[in-house]
Amino acid sequence: MKIDWAALGSVFGVSLVVTVGLVAVFTLGIVGLSRQERAAARGGSAAFAVTGAYACFAACAAAVGYGIYLIVA
């Protein structure tokens, strides 16, 4: 059996980048919700922050769904 180390390294690199990116997008969603709570405490509105947070969470869900699709297909 011969292991293709270049392909294995490529898969590792891509999975690492995608994982870090997914965590970053999820963190942006959490930050958006945090800003919404701060704005509510001050009596203001943070509709843009909430919309951005929901968009980040939707992007995370889409990425996870696509990953599941790639595994199953």
Secondary structure, DSSP 8 states (H G I E B T S, - for coil): ----HHHHHHHHHHHHHHHHHHHHHHHHHHHHHHHHHHHHHHT---HHHHHHHHHHHHHHHHHHHHHHHHHH-
